[in-house]
Amino acid sequence: MNIGFDLMGGDLGPQEAIKGALAYFEQSAEGNLVLIGNQSACVEHLTILEKFKDRLTFVHADDVITMHEHATKALKEKPGSSIAIGFGMLKMGKIDAFISAGNTGAMLVGSMYSVGAIEGVSRPTIATTVPREDGEVNILLDVGANADCKPEHLAQFGQLGALYAEYIFGHKNPEVGLLNLGEEEGKGNILTQGTYALLKSNPHINFVGNVEGRNLFDGKARVIVTDGFTGNVVLKMAESVYDLFHKKIQDDPILEQLNYEMYGGVPVLGVNAPVIIGHGISTAKAFVAMIHSAAKVIKTGLIDAMKQQFAIK
């Protein structure tokens, strides 16, 4: 198992990424890391990994795609960037997964133009976890990949989210709900009304109907489906709740689940290889969580399960 790790992604530079690599090596004896970064920027920090040199490979990258660059343009104009190199290696099978806390747009575009969408998936999506009252987690998707969606896109998000819940979290036949402004069938706008009908008739999922914002943290639905615009607003609001209360409330396990460092990054669901996108302000704690997430996607065979289900006509 070889996991490609962009050391240049994120606001805190390669130092935090390399600390995350060290923590992963100390916590797990499984797999190797292919570290991708600028030699001159990384060399002074790489010394802490000397003990684990037999489990890592360093690949030099001349360039970096910054957070504010246009994704497609930057990937074309910067083939020597750490993100472009990572996706090139993923496409050629030199690594089994790729993770980065860099430019989110570049990561999404890179996913589509390197390994591509799984046949039958029209729009890959990104998912995140939110805490439940019972101490477990729900899955919310999409949280930012697709601001404008059609009902058929959301219906596929339900399938992808259900497989993610099964293979990564061990919940067979998880409940799938549609985020809406009321529980009754027929509620909502044209998008949610059209999506409801498709989810209800989808034989691959356990659809339980509409869920409201107040159901986000309860047990009505394990997988909650929405468009990327709404999902991103919900995600950022949840992160702001953590920022507001974590200094006043210490060691609360439910509140801590809102901390982005706990889950590290969000997977791109619906592409042909594992890709994990991290938060721009990722620390070592978040980076090590990202690596563990990538390893779990590889080991569980989630990608193959998605390919098999979407191959069924």
Sequence and secondary structure as in RCSB ss.txt:
>XXXX:A:sequence
MNIGFDLMGGDLGPQEAIKGALAYFEQSAEGNLVLIGNQSACVEHLTILEKFKDRLTFVHADDVITMHEHATKAL
KEKPGSSIAIGFGMLKMGKIDAFISAGNTGAMLVGSMYSVGAIEGVSRPTIATTVPREDGEVNILLDVGANADCK
PEHLAQFGQLGALYAEYIFGHKNPEVGLLNLGEEEGKGNILTQGTYALLKSNPHINFVGNVEGRNLFDGKARVIV
TDGFTGNVVLKMAESVYDLFHKKIQDDPILEQLNYEMYGGVPVLGVNAPVIIGHGISTAKAFVAMIHSAAKVIKT
GLIDAMKQQFAIK
>XXXX:A:secstr
 EEEEESS STTHHHHHHHHHHHHHHH  S EEEEEE HHHHTTTGGGGGGGGGGEEEEE SB   TTS HHHHH
HH TTBHHHHHHHHHHTTS SEEEESS HHHHHHHHHHTT B TT SS EEEEEEE TTSSEEEEE SSS SS  
HHHHHHHHHHHHHHHHHHH  SS EEEEE S SSTT S HHHHHHHHHHHT TTSEEEEEE GGGTTSSS SEEE
  HHHHHHHHHHHHHHHHHHTTTS S HHHHTTSHHHH EEEEETBSS EEEE TT  HHHHHHHHHHHHHHHHH
THHHHHHHHHH  
